[in-house]
Amino acid sequence: MDEDKPQSLLGAIIREQRELAELPMRQLAKAVGISNPYLSQIERGLRAPSEAVVEALAASLDLSVDDLYRRAGFVEPEPSTDDHAHSELAEAIAAAPELTAAQRRAMSEIHRSFIDANRVRRVSGHHDAD
């Protein structure tokens, strides 16, 4: 197993967060809707989970998907022409007086997760047919 591969890092982070939350592997697997052996393989970096499984794991561990991907090295900050548009939207969300602070945080999190998910897709070679 290559410990520096994002898949291995993702598994290690999931295991670390599960242990910090004091969740038995069997309980987390059940909450996510996957088998105990499959979760074990993910944690050991032997299997790459689908986006849906990563989202369920993140939700069960009270983590953000984009933070999980970023920490595992799937997403690296990359300067792009899109950054200006992203920062304009982020600023607009932050300045929206019609939203509560909690709603602004949620919108910012959703915005960031879409951007990071698209970067993960580009890095992994998956493209949506929009």
HUCORHU-V972062 format. One record per residue. N is the residue number from 1. RES is the residue in one letter. BURIAL is b if it has 16 or more other ideal C-beta (glycine too) atoms within 10 Angstrom, else e. Layout:
N;RES;BURIAL + N;RES;BURIAL
//
This chain:
1;M;e + 2;D;e + 3;E;e + 4;D;e + 5;K;e + 6;P;b + 7;Q;b + 8;S;b + 9;L;b + 10;L;b + 11;G;b + 12;A;b + 13;I;b + 14;I;b + 15;R;b + 16;E;e + 17;Q;b + 18;R;b + 19;E;e + 20;L;e + 21;A;e + 22;E;e + 23;L;e + 24;P;e + 25;M;e + 26;R;e + 27;Q;e + 28;L;b + 29;A;b + 30;K;e + 31;A;e + 32;V;b + 33;G;e + 34;I;b + 35;S;e + 36;N;e + 37;P;e + 38;Y;e + 39;L;b + 40;S;b + 41;Q;b + 42;I;b + 43;E;b + 44;R;e + 45;G;b + 46;L;e + 47;R;b + 48;A;b + 49;P;b + 50;S;e + 51;E;e + 52;A;e + 53;V;b + 54;V;b + 55;E;b + 56;A;b + 57;L;b + 58;A;b + 59;A;e + 60;S;b + 61;L;b + 62;D;e + 63;L;b + 64;S;e + 65;V;b + 66;D;b + 67;D;b + 68;L;b + 69;Y;b + 70;R;b + 71;R;b + 72;A;b + 73;G;b + 74;F;b + 75;V;b + 76;E;e + 77;P;e + 78;E;e + 79;P;e + 80;S;e + 81;T;e + 82;D;e + 83;D;e + 84;H;e + 85;A;e + 86;H;e + 87;S;e + 88;E;e + 89;L;e + 90;A;b + 91;E;e + 92;A;e + 93;I;b + 94;A;e + 95;A;e + 96;A;e + 97;P;e + 98;E;e + 99;L;e + 100;T;e + 101;A;e + 102;A;e + 103;Q;e + 104;R;b + 105;R;e + 106;A;e + 107;M;b + 108;S;e + 109;E;e + 110;I;e + 111;H;b + 112;R;b + 113;S;b + 114;F;e + 115;I;b + 116;D;b + 117;A;b + 118;N;e + 119;R;b + 120;V;b + 121;R;e + 122;R;e + 123;V;e + 124;S;e + 125;G;e + 126;H;e + 127;H;e + 128;D;e + 129;A;e + 130;D;e
//
